[in-house]
Structures are given as C-alpha cells and as structure tokens.
C-alpha cells in the first residue's frame, strides 16, 4: 500500500539539512517532501516540492506549509550573523513560527536540531537562545516533539571553518575519553544526526523526546 505521508524541511541547504533532505527523498514512508529555502536548490526529484521563502515571507506561504512531520535544522553562527537580534530571529523565531504554522495546518510531529546544554535560564546568549527555542516549540503542544541536542557537529562542510576543523580533530581524539555523564558532549557526524532524526520519525512514541549523543547513537 502506498503511503501519503508528507514531510516539510526547514534548513535543507545546511550541513545537517542536506543529509536530511537526501534521507527524506529516499524514504518510502514519504510521498512528498517540501523544503522552504531562500534560493533554489537546483535539485529535482519526483517527491520534492520547493518553496522560496524565509522568516519574513513565511506567513505568505502559509497554505503550502502542509505536512505530517516537520523537520527543522535551521541555524547560523555568530560569525555569519553578529547582530544578536537577527541571530535570535534565525535560531528562535523562525523555527517556532514554522512549527506553529505547520501545526495549524495539521502537522503531528516536529523534529528539531538544538544543542547540548541548552537552557532557557542561562546567561549565555547561545545557550539561552537554544533553550528558549526548545521551550517554545514544546509549548506548541504538538502530538510528538523530538529535540536533538548534539555537541560538536562533525563532518566535512562546504564552507571553510578552519577553527571548527581544529575542534573536530580534537573531538576525534577525546571522544573515547568522554564517558558516563560526559558522553553527551561527544562529537557526532552531521549525517548521523540526520539518520537519528529519520529513525525517530518511525518511532513517534511519547509526547516529548530529547536525544543527546547516547540516544542519537542508539537510533543509527
């Protein structure tokens, strides 16, 4: 029997999002995969639907933000977005708005990339932003909310990040030393985060699920 399940992905052009897109397009559980991107991906696939938009134009796309499962892999860096207001818009406002519109259109589950140590009560801007995003996504009260909290995201990015490459090399060495309660700080490949999200979508039990390194690793 053919499935009619639909997915929508925000952040498809990003590091994790690009792996998610490939996984969703190759997953027989999904008959349609919609992506919302700022510019065309120059990619064609029978299941792929591309919407050009961003945070400011998303309300105009409301009637097309329709899916069963919502995947959110949006994010930026302080280097690319030094203005805290714009950074907060990308990391908090956009994911919450996207999930809210999708829920209003019938979405049942949301899968979002956050970060280890996220805490809405933190004095550290990055950590607080991630925590507030988690808090406000959970408050939408979708049937299933899945939050993924990686530490160092490893793998080969298209953009050059020399300092990050140094940290990735360091994590490759210290990962085995991070044991017990420190396992959650282990680095994880971007493709493995995507794989864990896709695997979680097939096990939508529980209201709110949080995945750190150990939980993500158990899914792949």
C-alpha positions in Angstrom: 0.0 0.0 0.0 1.4 3.4 -1.0 1.9 6.0 1.7 0.6 9.5 1.6 2.8 10.8 4.4 4.3 14.3 3.8 7.3 16.0 5.3 8.4 19.6 5.4 12.0 20.6 6.0 13.4 23.9 7.0 17.2 24.3 6.6 17.6 21.9 3.7 20.7 23.7 2.4 22.6 23.4 5.7 25.0 20.8 7.0 22.5 18.6 8.7 19.6 19.6 6.5 21.3 18.4 3.3 21.6 14.9 4.8 18.0 15.1 6.0 16.8 16.1 2.5 18.5 13.1 0.9 17.2 10.8 3.6 13.6 12.0 3.2 13.7 11.8 -0.6 14.9 8.2 -0.4 12.5 7.2 2.4 9.5 5.2 1.1 7.4 6.4 4.0 7.2 9.9 2.5 5.2 10.6 -0.7 6.1 14.3 -0.7 9.0 16.3 0.8 8.6 20.1 0.9 11.5 22.4 1.5 11.5 26.1 2.4 14.7 27.7 1.2 15.9 31.2 0.5 17.1 30.3 -3.0 16.5 27.3 -5.3 18.5 24.2 -4.6 18.8 23.3 -8.3 17.7 19.8 -7.4 14.9 17.8 -8.9 13.1 14.8 -7.6 9.6 13.5 -8.2 8.8 13.8 -4.4 10.4 17.3 -4.0 8.4 20.5 -3.7 10.5 23.7 -3.3 9.1 26.9 -1.7 11.2 30.0 -1.8 10.9 31.9 1.4 12.4 32.9 4.8 11.1 34.1 8.2 9.7 37.3 6.8 7.8 35.7 3.9 6.7 32.5 5.6 3.2 33.8 6.5 2.5 34.3 2.8 3.3 30.7 2.2 1.0 29.5 5.0 -1.4 27.5 2.8 1.5 25.5 1.4 3.1 24.7 4.8 1.4 21.4 5.0 2.9 18.1 6.3 2.6 15.3 8.8 6.2 15.7 10.0 8.2 18.9 10.4 12.0 18.8 10.3 13.8 21.9 11.5 17.6 22.2 11.0 17.9 26.0 10.9 20.8 27.8 12.4 23.5 30.3 11.9 26.8 31.3 13.5 27.9 34.5 15.3 30.5 35.0 12.6 27.8 35.0 9.8 25.2 36.8 12.0 26.9 39.1 14.5 23.7 41.0 15.2 22.0 39.3 18.1 18.5 40.3 17.1 18.9 38.7 13.6 20.7 35.7 15.2 17.7 35.2 17.5 15.3 35.5 14.6 17.1 32.7 12.8 17.6 30.4 15.7 14.4 31.0 17.7 11.7 33.0 15.9 11.9 31.2 12.6 11.7 27.6 14.0 8.9 28.5 16.3 6.9 30.2 13.6 7.5 27.4 11.1 6.3 24.7 13.6 3.3 26.8 14.6 2.1 27.3 11.1 2.7 23.6 10.3 0.7 22.6 13.4 -2.2 24.9 12.4 -2.2 23.0 9.1 -2.4 19.6 10.7 1.2 18.6 11.4 1.5 16.0 14.2 5.3 15.7 14.8 8.2 18.1 14.9 11.9 17.1 14.9 14.3 19.9 15.7 18.1 20.3 16.0 19.1 22.1 19.2 22.3 21.9 21.1 23.7 20.1 24.2 23.4 22.2 27.4 20.5 24.3 26.1 19.0 26.2 28.9 16.4 29.0 28.8 17.6 30.3 32.1 21.3 30.7 31.0 23.1 34.0 31.0 25.0 32.8 27.8 23.2 34.1 24.8 23.7 31.0 22.6 22.7 28.5 25.3 19.7 30.6 26.3 18.5 31.0 22.7 18.6 27.2 22.2 16.8 26.7 25.5 14.1 29.3 24.7 13.6 27.7 21.3 13.1 24.3 22.8 10.7 25.7 25.4 8.6 27.5 22.9 8.5 24.5 20.4 7.3 22.3 23.3 4.7 24.9 24.2 3.1 24.4 20.8 1.8 21.1 22.2 2.2 19.0 19.1 1.4 15.3 19.4 5.1 14.4 19.2 8.1 16.8 19.8 11.6 15.4 19.2 14.6 17.5 20.3 18.1 16.6 19.2 21.0 18.0 21.2 24.4 17.4 19.5 27.6 18.8 20.9 30.4 19.2 18.3 28.9 18.6 14.8 31.5 16.7 12.8 32.0 16.1 9.1 33.1 18.0 6.0 31.3 21.3 5.5 31.3 23.0 2.1 32.2 26.4 3.7 35.6 26.9 5.2 35.7 26.9 9.0 39.4 26.4 10.0 38.9 26.8 13.7 36.0 24.4 13.7 38.1 21.9 11.8 40.7 22.1 14.6 38.0 21.4 17.2 36.7 18.4 15.1 40.2 17.0 15.1 40.4 17.5 18.9 37.0 15.8 19.4 38.1 12.8 17.3 40.8 12.3 19.9 38.9 12.9 23.1 35.5 11.3 22.2 36.5 7.9 23.7 37.5 9.7 26.9 34.1 11.3 27.4 32.3 8.6 29.4 29.4 8.4 31.9 27.6 11.8 32.3 30.1 13.3 29.9 29.0 11.2 26.9 26.6 13.8 25.8 29.5 16.1 24.9 30.9 13.7 22.4 31.1 14.9 18.8 28.8 13.4 16.3 28.7 13.3 12.5 26.1 15.6 10.8 25.0 12.6 8.7 24.4 10.6 11.9 22.3 13.3 13.4 20.1 13.3 10.3 19.9 9.5 10.4 18.8 9.6 14.0 16.1 12.1 13.2 14.8 10.0 10.4 14.8 6.9 12.6 13.0 8.7 15.4 10.3 9.6 12.9 9.5 5.9 12.6 9.1 5.6 16.4 6.9 8.5 17.3 6.0 7.3 20.8 5.9 9.7 23.7 4.9 13.4 23.9 8.4 15.0 24.2 11.6 13.1 23.5 15.1 14.6 24.0 18.1 13.0 22.3 21.7 13.6 23.3 24.7 11.7 22.0 23.8 8.4 23.5 20.2 8.5 22.4 21.1 9.6 18.9 23.7 6.9 18.6 21.2 4.2 19.7 19.0 5.1 16.7 21.6 4.7 14.0 
